[in-house]
Amino acid sequence: MLKKILIPFIAVGFVFGCLVTSCGVKAPPLPPEFVVPKKINDLKVRKEVSGVTLKWTMPKENTDDSILEDLAGFKVFRKDIPDEDVDCAPCTGEFEEISDFTLAAPGKAKIKGDTVYFEDLSLSGGIRYVYMVVSYNSGGYWSDPSNTIEVYFQR
């Protein structure tokens, strides 16, 4: 008789213990603007006869280490520094967006596997160019800026 009384209490205690300790929640939920693609940190440049080609790897994770499932596109920024301003830090200007493209419509960019190639053919001689890239998700939230790269273009 004691067994019949104790078994339901043990079963209820076991189920309650499982629910309390194994709810699956690992951290408080974050607003969508905080779950953005990880920054690109392998931006590279290659000089071409008529311009430069930028190359980087698409991010695979968000900043919270979750799998990036909604990567939508990239923005490419460039800062132009003429020869006479090279040693003048305040004269270097600001980054300007030179391209915004989506994975669905890459435009001047080429995507091969998880690598993106972007050509910039609008360069003039005697100018140092500095580039950076950000990625963004389907919600329109941007990653942190990538590493910057510099190239001196001479025709």
N, C-alpha and C positions, 0 to 999 in steps of 0.2 A: 504494500500500500504506500509506503514511504517513497518507493521508486516512482510510482505513478504520479505522485505529487511533485517530486523534485525534477523529473525530466522536463516538463513544460517550462519550469523556471530556468533551468540550465539552457534550454534551447532559446528562450527569449533573451537571456543574458548574452549568449553567444552571438545572436543576430544583432543585438544592440551594440555590442562591442565591435563587430565588423563594420557596422554603419558609421560609428563614431570615428574609428581609427583609420578607415579606408575609404574616405569619401572621394578621393581622386583629385581634390583641389590641392595644387602645389604652391600657389601664391595668389594674392588678391588679383582680380582681373584688372587689366590696364585699358585706358581709353585708346581708341584706334590711332590717335596721333602719336602715341608713344611706341606703337608696334610698327616700326619702319624697317626697310631693308638695311642690312649691315652695309657699312661704307665700303666702297671699292678701294682697295689698297695696292693694286698692281697695275695702275695706269702707266702705259709706256708710249713712246713716240718713235716713229721711224721717218727719216727724211726721204722724200721722193723728189723727182725732178721738178714736178709742178706744185709741190706742197708737202704736206705731212700726212701720215696715217697714225691715228691713235688706236691703241689696242688695250682691252681690259677684259676681265672675266666677270660674267654676271654673278651677282650675289645669290647664294642659295639659302641663306638664313636671315631671319629678322633679328633685330637688336636684342630681343628677349630669348634668343637661341631657338625659337620655333622655326619650322620649315617655311620658307618663303614660297607661298602658293599663288600670290597675286601680283607678281612683278609686272608692271605695265609698260615702263619705258625709261628713257634717260634724257638728261639735259646736259649739254656740253657748254662749258664756259671758257672764255679766253680773255687774257689780258695782254695788250700790246705795249711793248716798251721800246721806243725808238732809241737808236744809238746814243744820242745826246743825253738821254735820261737814265742810262744804265746805272750810274753811280748816285742817282738822286732818289732815295727811297720814297719821299713824299710825291715824286713825279710819276710814279708807276701806274697810277690810275686804278680803276676798279675792274673786276671781272664783268664781262658782258656775256649774256647768253647768245651763242651762235647757232645752236640747234636744240630742238626738242622733238624727239621721235619716240614712237611706240614700238613695241615688239611686233604688233600687227602691221604697221606701216613704217618700216625702218628708213625709208628715203635714201639718203646718201650713205647710210650705215649698212654694213653687211654682218649678218649673224651666222657663225659657223659653230655648231654645237653650243657650248656655253661661253664662247668668245665673241666679243663685239669688235668690229673694225670700223673706224669712222675716218673719212678723208676730209681734210680741210685744204682746199685748193685756192682760197682767197687770201694768199699771203703776199707781202711785199718784201723786197730785199732790204737788208740793214735793220731789221727789227727782231728783237727777242720776243718770243711768244711764250706765254705761260698758260697751261691748260689745267682744268679740273673737271670732274664729272660727278653728277649725282644721279641716283636711280630713284624711281618712285613707284608706289604701289597703286592698285586700282582705286584706292580711296583718295589718291592725289597727295599722299604724304611722302615727303622727301627723306632720303637718307642723309647722313652727314656728308660733307664734301670729300671726294677722294683725295689721295695724295696728289700733289701738283707736280707737273713736269715742265721743263723748259726746253726750248729749242731756238737756236739762232738761225734765221732763214736768210740765205744770201742767194740771189739769182745769178 
